[in-house]
Amino acid sequence: MLNYEFLCLIWSIIIGVLITGFIITDGLDMGVGILLFIIGKNNIERRIMINTIAPHWDGNQVWLITTGGALFAAWPIVYATIFSHFYIMMILLLISLFLRPVGFEYRSKVKNKIWQKICDLCISIGSIIPPAIIGIILSNILKGIPFYIDNYYHIHSQGDFFKLFNLSSIIISFTTIVLIVNHAAAYLQIRIKDTNINNRLKKILKFSSILLLIFFILSFINILFFMKGYKINSFIHKETNLFYEKNYHIIYKKKAWISNFQNHKYLFLIPLLSIILPFLTMLSSIYKKLLITLICSSLTIISINLSIGIIMFPFILPSNINYNQSLTIWNATSSQLTLNIMLYIVIIFMPIVLFYTFWCYKKMFFYLNKEKIKKKSDFYY
């Protein structure tokens, strides 16, 4: 068996990869849904946009299911705490995700303009709510969650739904939405061959790249310098009634989230990339290097996720009631046996999933325009 602490670190990386995979793949679908009424000015244009993601949207949601399963197996107490504290948010997230299949699958069943607009609204609403909720949850995790764990391992959450909404959560939520809109615009530019739509996409991509750059800088500065954060000050080597193998003395203060960057200055390169890449996305779009545009938007997602991971490491869910009960990758992870078995499964199946995903996108890649949709109207959504 592998060393337990090494396994804990490996599984934090695996879950980070799964979350990133979900944002890159399902983010395309959600971004297209958000842009549906902004770019698509009529039914035929909206059909073009919907059919760029039609072969993939349901497969992309597998990343979300896989992430949830990995979270449940590797970090069970984190899974339980998130779902208990953000219960209403999770219900809203699930309801919004139910709307998208309805919009996609039933849109073409009835040849009626009102029905088609209702289905388009289902797709749009079901696309904008998930990233908004993810941003709100992330912001509140960074601020700390009001929970504690008693001697019987019961989780007690003292959250208030309305306190989840604040200036910081709105900024991070908006940043998340702009991030996936930018990514979807880069993808649509490759798939669509229509002058009017492509011109609008180019404008959207410029605007979203600038907005993403501004909001990421604002969020990053706010998190590092103005938001109170958490830092492990020292280890407490003594037995307690709690279930942790290691007990920490954790401090909660402003500028605590910058500690990892202060200890390893080279890590500043990751958020620096998060600033440079949106600019490169915009430039490559202007010069019609469309594949590079999509690659840069994907790398932007990866670099932003890495920046968040560096900021929070090793914390997963910090507690703002009892700081020393904050959940980290060292004290909230499953047993060594569980992690080992799951790692073997991941080593076998993750390459297969990645290969199959790339293969699907390659095999089902084709340009879409008005003529193609009209020619085979019954074939497309």
Buried (B, 14 or more C-beta within 10 A) or exposed (E): EEEBEEBBBBBBEBBBBBBBBBBBBBBBBBBBBBBBBEBBEEBBBBBBBBBBBBBBBBBBBBBBEBBBEBBBBBBBBBBBBBBBBBEEBBEBBEEBBEBBBBBBEBBBEEEEEEBBBBBBBBBBBBBBBBBBBBBBBBBBBBBBBBBBBEEEEEBEBEBEEEEBEEEBBBBBBBBBBBBBBBBBBBBBBBBBBBEEBBEBBBEBBBBBBBBBBBBBBBBBEBBBEEBBBBBBEEEEEEEEEBEBEEBBEBBBEEBBBBBBBEEEEEBBEBBEBBBBBBBBBBBBBEEEBBEBBBBBBBBBBBBBBBBBBBBBBBBBBBBBBBBBBBBBBBBBBBEBEBBEEBBEEBEEEBEEBEEEBEEBBEEEEEEBBBEBBEEEEEEBB
